[in-house]
Amino acid sequence: MEEHYFQCPYCWAEISMLLDPSVEEQVYIEDCEVCCNPIELRVAFEEGELTYFEANDIEQ
């Protein structure tokens, strides 16, 4: 697992999440540990290296 730091798209707090480099492309939803809003994460790894990371709010 790899820890990645980024800003929450809702409250702008710096948070971290553990990412799994064994899965090349991932899209999933995690709640912000500060404001509890859902964040859509889009992640890509190539040969175990993080090549793409995007964290978006979920439009309701």
N, C-alpha and C positions, 0 to 999 in steps of 0.2 A: 504494500500500500504506500502511496505517496501523498504527503500533506501538501495542499495547495491553498494559498491565501488569496482572498479577493474581497471586493466591496459588495455588500448586499445591495441589490437594485432598489430596495424599498427604503431602508433606514440609513444606508451608506456606511454602516459599521464594517470594520475589517473583520472578517470571519475566515475560518479555515474548514476544509472538508478533506476527508481521505478519499483519494482516487485510486482505482484499481488499474494498473498499467497492463494487466494480462488481457484485458478486453480492449481491442483496438478502437472501436467507436461506441460511444455511450450517449444516451439521452435519458435523463431521469429527473425526478423532482425531489428536492430536499427542503426542509423548512429552515429558515434562518434561525440560528441559535440565540439571536438577540431579540428580534421582533416577531418571530414565529410565522412570518409570511412564507408561502411556497415559492421556491426558486427553481426555474427550469435550467438544468445544467446540460450543456452539450460539450462533450469531451472527446478528443481523439489522441491516440498514442501511436507512434511508429517506432518499432524496435525498442519498446519500453520507455521511450522519451515522449513527454507531453508536447504535442504539436499544435493543438487547438484547444481553447477553453473559452466558453461563453456562458455567462450567468444572466438570465433574463427574468423579469417579473412575469407573472402569469396574468394575462388580460382576463378580466372577469366581466 
